[in-house]
């Protein structure tokens, strides 16, 4: 190695298997493509009910976490 420790920092590293299959952040075009495919697969009425169910699930999850935190504060 010519540069010692600096050479290790400058050397390009290999991508891990997860990085190969999971590229960086999703942009707007990718999200729109995913939504279009979901719309074609499920249809508008089924997609609306799936969204409603997902929203209710998230709401219930948040309320359960909040109740758990309040319960821990009251114990001591």
KEKENU-657408 format. One record per residue: z negated, x, y of N, C-alpha, C in turn; residue number from 1. Coordinates in Angstrom, 1 decimal. Atoms other than C-alpha are relative to their C-alpha. Layout:
+--------+--------+--------+--------+--------+--------+--------+--------+--------+-----+
:    n_w :    n_u :    n_v :   ca_w :   ca_u :   ca_v :    c_w :    c_u :    c_v : num :
+--------+--------+--------+--------+--------+--------+--------+--------+--------+-----+
:      Z :      X :      Y :      Z :      X :      Y :      Z :      X :      Y : NUM :
...
+--------+--------+--------+--------+--------+--------+--------+--------+--------+-----+
END
This chain:
+--------+--------+--------+--------+--------+--------+--------+--------+--------+-----+
:    n_w :    n_u :    n_v :   ca_w :   ca_u :   ca_v :    c_w :    c_u :    c_v : num :
+--------+--------+--------+--------+--------+--------+--------+--------+--------+-----+
:    0.0 :    0.8 :   -1.2 :    0.0 :    0.0 :    0.0 :    0.0 :    0.9 :    1.2 :   1 :
:    0.0 :   -0.7 :   -1.3 :    0.9 :    1.3 :    3.4 :   -1.1 :   -0.3 :    0.9 :   2 :
:    0.9 :    0.4 :   -1.0 :   -1.4 :   -0.7 :    5.5 :   -1.4 :   -0.3 :   -0.4 :   3 :
:    1.4 :    0.2 :    0.5 :   -4.5 :   -0.9 :    3.4 :   -0.4 :   -1.5 :    0.0 :   4 :
:    0.5 :    1.4 :    0.0 :   -6.5 :   -4.1 :    4.0 :    0.9 :   -0.9 :    0.8 :   5 :
:   -0.9 :    0.8 :   -0.8 :   -4.0 :   -5.3 :    6.6 :    1.2 :   -0.4 :   -0.8 :   6 :
:   -1.1 :    0.3 :    0.9 :   -1.3 :   -5.2 :    4.0 :   -0.3 :   -1.3 :   -0.8 :   7 :
:    0.4 :    1.2 :    0.7 :   -3.3 :   -7.8 :    2.0 :    0.1 :   -1.2 :    0.8 :   8 :
:    0.0 :    1.2 :   -0.9 :   -3.5 :  -10.1 :    5.0 :    1.4 :   -0.4 :    0.3 :   9 :
:   -1.4 :    0.3 :   -0.4 :    0.2 :   -9.8 :    5.8 :    0.9 :   -0.4 :   -1.1 :  10 :
:   -0.9 :    0.3 :    1.2 :    1.5 :  -10.2 :    2.3 :    0.0 :   -1.5 :   -0.2 :  11 :
:   -0.1 :    1.5 :    0.3 :    2.8 :  -13.7 :    1.6 :   -0.6 :   -0.3 :   -1.3 :  12 :
:    0.7 :    0.4 :    1.2 :    0.8 :  -15.6 :   -0.9 :    0.8 :   -1.0 :   -0.8 :  13 :
:   -0.7 :    0.9 :    0.8 :    2.1 :  -17.7 :   -3.7 :   -0.6 :   -1.4 :    0.1 :  14 :
:    0.5 :    1.4 :   -0.1 :    1.7 :  -21.5 :   -3.5 :   -0.7 :   -0.4 :   -1.3 :  15 :
:    0.7 :    0.5 :    1.2 :   -0.8 :  -23.1 :   -5.9 :    0.8 :   -1.2 :   -0.5 :  16 :
:   -0.8 :    1.2 :    0.5 :    0.5 :  -25.8 :   -8.2 :   -0.3 :   -1.3 :    0.7 :  17 :
:    0.2 :    1.2 :   -0.8 :   -1.2 :  -28.5 :   -6.1 :    0.8 :    0.0 :    1.3 :  18 :
:   -0.8 :   -0.1 :   -1.2 :    0.6 :  -27.2 :   -3.0 :    1.4 :   -0.3 :   -0.3 :  19 :
:   -1.4 :    0.2 :    0.3 :    3.9 :  -27.4 :   -4.8 :    0.3 :   -1.5 :   -0.1 :  20 :
:   -0.2 :    1.5 :    0.2 :    3.4 :  -31.1 :   -5.7 :   -0.5 :   -0.8 :    1.2 :  21 :
:    0.5 :    0.7 :   -1.2 :    1.5 :  -32.1 :   -2.6 :    0.2 :    0.7 :    1.3 :  22 :
:   -0.3 :   -0.7 :   -1.3 :    3.2 :  -30.8 :    0.5 :   -0.8 :   -0.5 :    1.1 :  23 :
:    0.9 :    0.3 :   -1.1 :    1.6 :  -31.0 :    3.9 :   -0.2 :   -1.5 :    0.4 :  24 :
:    0.4 :    1.4 :   -0.4 :    0.8 :  -34.1 :    5.9 :    1.2 :   -0.9 :    0.0 :  25 :
:   -1.1 :    1.0 :    0.0 :    2.8 :  -37.3 :    5.7 :    0.4 :   -0.4 :    1.4 :  26 :
:   -0.5 :    0.4 :   -1.4 :    4.9 :  -38.0 :    8.8 :    0.4 :   -1.5 :    0.0 :  27 :
:   -0.4 :    1.4 :   -0.2 :    6.2 :  -41.3 :   10.1 :    1.2 :   -0.4 :   -0.9 :  28 :
:   -1.1 :    0.4 :    0.9 :    9.5 :  -41.2 :    8.1 :   -0.5 :   -0.2 :   -1.4 :  29 :
:    0.5 :    0.2 :    1.4 :    7.6 :  -40.7 :    4.8 :   -0.8 :   -1.2 :   -0.2 :  30 :
:    0.8 :    1.2 :    0.1 :    5.2 :  -43.5 :    5.5 :    0.9 :   -1.2 :    0.0 :  31 :
:   -0.9 :    1.1 :    0.0 :    8.0 :  -45.8 :    6.4 :    0.8 :   -0.2 :   -1.3 :  32 :
:   -0.7 :    0.0 :    1.3 :    9.9 :  -44.9 :    3.2 :   -1.0 :   -0.6 :   -1.1 :  33 :
:    1.0 :    0.5 :    1.0 :    6.7 :  -45.6 :    1.1 :   -0.1 :   -1.5 :    0.2 :  34 :
:    0.1 :    1.5 :   -0.2 :    6.3 :  -49.0 :    2.8 :    1.2 :   -0.8 :   -0.4 :  35 :
:   -1.2 :    0.7 :    0.4 :    9.9 :  -49.9 :    2.3 :    0.1 :   -0.1 :   -1.5 :  36 :
:    0.0 :    0.1 :    1.4 :    9.7 :  -49.1 :   -1.4 :   -1.0 :   -1.0 :   -0.5 :  37 :
:    1.0 :    0.9 :    0.5 :    6.5 :  -51.0 :   -1.8 :    0.4 :   -1.5 :    0.3 :  38 :
:   -0.5 :    1.3 :   -0.3 :    8.1 :  -54.0 :    0.0 :    1.1 :   -0.4 :   -1.0 :  39 :
:   -1.0 :    0.4 :    1.0 :   11.1 :  -53.9 :   -2.4 :   -0.6 :   -0.3 :   -1.4 :  40 :
:    0.6 :    0.2 :    1.3 :    8.8 :  -53.6 :   -5.5 :   -0.8 :   -1.3 :    0.0 :  41 :
:    0.9 :    1.1 :    0.1 :    6.2 :  -56.2 :   -4.6 :    0.4 :   -1.3 :    0.7 :  42 :
:   -0.4 :    1.1 :   -0.8 :    7.9 :  -58.5 :   -2.1 :   -1.0 :   -0.3 :    1.1 :  43 :
:    0.8 :    0.2 :   -1.2 :    6.5 :  -59.8 :    1.2 :   -1.3 :   -0.7 :   -0.3 :  44 :
:    1.2 :    0.7 :    0.2 :    4.0 :  -62.3 :   -0.1 :   -1.0 :    0.7 :   -0.9 :  45 :
:    0.9 :   -0.8 :    0.8 :    2.5 :  -60.1 :   -2.8 :   -0.6 :    1.2 :    0.8 :  46 :
:    0.5 :   -1.1 :   -0.9 :    2.3 :  -57.2 :   -0.3 :   -1.0 :   -0.4 :    0.9 :  47 :
:    1.0 :    0.6 :   -0.9 :    0.4 :  -59.4 :    2.1 :   -1.3 :   -0.2 :   -0.7 :  48 :
:    1.2 :    0.3 :    0.7 :   -2.1 :  -60.4 :   -0.5 :   -0.7 :    1.4 :   -0.5 :  49 :
:    0.6 :   -1.4 :    0.3 :   -2.5 :  -56.7 :   -1.6 :   -0.7 :    0.6 :    1.2 :  50 :
:    0.6 :   -0.5 :   -1.2 :   -3.2 :  -55.7 :    2.0 :   -1.3 :   -0.7 :    0.3 :  51 :
:    1.2 :    0.8 :   -0.3 :   -5.7 :  -58.5 :    2.4 :   -1.1 :    0.4 :   -1.0 :  52 :
:    1.0 :   -0.4 :    1.0 :   -7.5 :  -57.5 :   -0.8 :   -0.5 :    1.4 :    0.3 :  53 :
:    0.4 :   -1.4 :   -0.4 :   -7.5 :  -53.8 :    0.3 :   -0.9 :    0.0 :    1.2 :  54 :
:    0.9 :    0.1 :   -1.1 :   -9.0 :  -54.7 :    3.6 :   -1.3 :   -0.5 :   -0.3 :  55 :
:    1.3 :    0.5 :    0.4 :  -11.7 :  -56.8 :    2.1 :   -0.8 :    1.0 :   -0.8 :  56 :
:    0.7 :   -1.0 :    0.7 :  -12.5 :  -54.0 :   -0.3 :   -0.6 :    1.1 :    0.8 :  57 :
:    0.4 :   -1.0 :   -1.0 :  -12.8 :  -51.5 :    2.5 :   -1.2 :   -0.5 :    0.8 :  58 :
:    1.1 :    0.6 :   -0.8 :  -15.0 :  -53.9 :    4.5 :   -1.3 :   -0.1 :   -0.9 :  59 :
:    1.1 :    0.1 :    0.9 :  -17.3 :  -54.5 :    1.5 :   -0.6 :    1.4 :   -0.3 :  60 :
:    0.4 :   -1.4 :    0.3 :  -17.5 :  -50.7 :    0.8 :   -0.8 :    0.5 :    1.2 :  61 :
:    0.7 :   -0.4 :   -1.2 :  -18.5 :  -50.0 :    4.4 :   -1.3 :   -0.7 :    0.2 :  62 :
:    1.2 :    0.7 :   -0.1 :  -21.1 :  -52.7 :    4.4 :   -1.0 :    0.4 :   -1.0 :  63 :
:    0.9 :   -0.5 :    1.1 :  -22.6 :  -51.4 :    1.1 :   -0.6 :    1.3 :    0.4 :  64 :
:    0.4 :   -1.3 :   -0.5 :  -22.8 :  -47.9 :    2.6 :   -1.1 :   -0.2 :    1.1 :  65 :
:    0.9 :    0.2 :   -1.1 :  -24.5 :  -49.2 :    5.7 :   -1.3 :   -0.6 :   -0.5 :  66 :
:    1.2 :    0.6 :    0.6 :  -27.0 :  -51.3 :    3.7 :   -0.8 :    1.1 :   -0.7 :  67 :
:    0.7 :   -1.1 :    0.7 :  -27.8 :  -48.2 :    1.6 :   -0.7 :    1.0 :    0.9 :  68 :
:    0.6 :   -0.8 :   -0.9 :  -28.4 :  -46.1 :    4.6 :   -1.2 :   -0.6 :    0.7 :  69 :
:    1.2 :    0.7 :   -0.6 :  -30.7 :  -48.7 :    6.2 :   -1.1 :   -0.1 :   -1.0 :  70 :
:    1.1 :    0.0 :    1.0 :  -32.6 :  -49.0 :    2.9 :   -0.7 :    1.3 :   -0.1 :  71 :
:    0.6 :   -1.3 :    0.1 :  -33.2 :  -45.3 :    2.8 :   -0.9 :    0.3 :    1.2 :  72 :
:    0.9 :   -0.2 :   -1.2 :  -34.6 :  -45.3 :    6.3 :   -1.3 :   -0.8 :    0.0 :  73 :
:    1.1 :    0.8 :    0.0 :  -37.0 :  -48.0 :    5.6 :   -1.1 :    0.4 :   -1.1 :  74 :
:    0.9 :   -0.4 :    1.1 :  -38.5 :  -46.4 :    2.4 :   -1.2 :    0.8 :    0.4 :  75 :
:    1.1 :   -0.9 :   -0.3 :  -40.6 :  -43.6 :    3.9 :   -1.0 :   -0.7 :    1.0 :  76 :
+--------+--------+--------+--------+--------+--------+--------+--------+--------+-----+
END
